[in-house]
Amino acid sequence: MDWRDHGILLTSRRHGETAAIIEVFTEGHGRHAGVVRGGTSRKIAPILQPGAQLDVLWRARLEEHIGTFQVEPLRSRAAAAFSGRLALAGLNAVVALLAFCLPEREPHPAIYKKTEQLMDLLGQDEIWPLAYLRWELALLEELGFGLDLQTCAVTGVTDGLIYVSPKSGRAVSMQGAGEWADKLLALPPCLRGEGDAPDAEIIEALQTTGYFLTHRVATSLGNNPLPEARARFVDQLTRRL
């Protein structure tokens, strides 16, 4: 069994004395693990950094085996990631969420392409937080927990939408909320792709997407907590206020 693909390195951990086990999010084969022989060597270890774009060749005797990877670097994102604390925290949040959320060996080409585009914006701190928010919305959609923010779930109107129902993930207008307003989540304009998206608004929107990542995605995966890397990214963004 063998295949060749390109992908984004999510995790790498030492295996034995000289090897490493890596997880790569590939376009055609999804989140896939394998052993890299010599992965701790001076030649290969610098390549195996989270976020790196790799060309990978996977081989195994049987498909269910963990298999081995041969890796070649296509693009390093280390310089962009280490350009500042926000960029590094953002990269860590993305790779941690993908490793946490995605099932193994299941292709997700749509979110793969969006992830690659997001990673290529690393270091552009003025536009990256909004791009990251849109990526989280796309991730929720890909996992079957997408938000419907076009019309009010109660009245059907398309204007004055300022809340999100935590139960249905649908937008709710002020009129439709009524006495339930204090139980609803915020729907800032940037969550609908509107307005200038200042940091304070993006943070508010990330609290809403974070609710669904925690109470829908994480719950469906056995109630495991979300990776702390996401909270650290939100904290770094908050420090800019």
C-alpha positions, -999 to 999 in steps of 0.1 A, spaced: 0 0 0 14 34 -9 2 69 -20 17 103 -25 1 136 -15 10 170 -2 -2 184 31 2 204 63 21 190 93 0 190 124 20 172 150 53 155 154 66 134 184 97 114 190 94 76 184 122 55 197 158 68 195 158 83 160 123 82 144 93 105 147 56 99 143 39 127 125 4 136 116 -2 154 83 -34 169 70 -34 160 33 -57 171 6 -66 136 -7 -62 114 23 -72 136 52 -55 135 86 -30 107 84 -2 95 107 30 77 99 66 71 111 95 91 97 127 72 100 155 95 111 129 121 120 150 134 149 181 139 128 197 173 122 187 170 85 150 161 90 139 175 124 140 212 112 115 202 84 91 187 108 77 219 122 39 224 127 24 242 97 51 231 73 39 222 38 52 188 29 53 164 0 47 130 16 50 94 4 32 69 26 39 32 25 26 2 46 22 -35 41 -15 -32 50 -38 -2 48 -46 -4 85 -9 -2 96 5 31 107 30 30 78 60 51 71 64 86 56 91 99 33 89 137 35 102 165 13 97 202 23 76 223 -1 72 254 20 83 263 55 61 287 75 85 290 105 95 326 96 59 337 94 49 318 125 77 333 146 71 369 133 51 376 165 32 361 193 -2 364 175 10 345 144 26 317 165 -6 314 187 -27 314 156 -8 286 138 -8 265 170 -46 270 173 -52 259 137 -31 227 138 -44 218 173 -80 221 162 -75 201 131 -57 173 150 -86 174 175 -116 177 152 -109 157 121 -114 120 119 -84 100 107 -79 91 71 -111 109 59 -106 134 31 -119 169 37 -106 188 5 -128 219 11 -114 227 46 -80 216 34 -79 243 8 -92 269 33 -66 259 58 -38 262 32 -50 297 23 -52 307 60 -17 294 67 -3 314 38 -16 346 55 4 340 86 23 370 98 -2 394 83 -16 403 117 -41 430 104 -61 406 83 -53 372 99 -78 373 129 -108 378 105 -95 351 82 -92 328 111 -128 335 122 -140 327 87 -119 295 89 -136 284 121 -170 290 105 -159 268 76 -146 242 100 -180 240 118 -197 237 84 -174 209 73 -180 190 105 -218 192 102 -224 220 127 -226 250 104 -244 282 115 -274 296 96 -271 333 100 -292 345 70 -327 348 85 -343 350 120 -352 316 133 -383 331 149 -397 357 126 -380 349 92 -367 385 88 -333 392 74 -326 425 91 -317 433 127 -300 399 133 -280 403 165 -282 369 182 -275 333 176 -295 305 191 -272 281 211 -296 253 204 -301 256 166 -272 277 155 -296 300 137 -297 338 137 -323 356 159 -334 392 156 -339 415 185 -377 413 181 -376 375 178 -354 372 209 -380 387 233 -375 376 269 -350 350 258 -323 375 248 -301 369 278 -298 332 269 -287 338 233 -252 342 218 -239 373 202 -240 378 164 -216 407 156 -216 419 120 -183 403 112 -198 369 118 -220 375 88 -192 390 67 -203 426 73 -186 457 87 -150 466 94 -144 437 119 -124 454 147 -106 431 171 -132 435 199 -159 423 174 -139 394 162 -133 383 198 -170 384 205 -176 363 173 -150 338 184 -168 334 217 -199 323 197 -180 300 174 -161 287 204 -195 278 220 -203 255 191 -168 240 190 -171 232 227 -208 221 230 -212 205 196 -179 193 181 -161 184 214 -193 168 228 -196 146 197 -160 135 202 -166 123 238 -167 156 258 -129 161 255 -119 197 261 -109 219 232 -72 223 227 -58 251 250 -40 265 219 -73 280 208 -78 299 241 -42 311 239 -48 326 205 -79 344 216 -60 357 246 -32 370 224 -58 388 202 -74 402 233 -41 417 244 -42 439 212 -73 458 225 
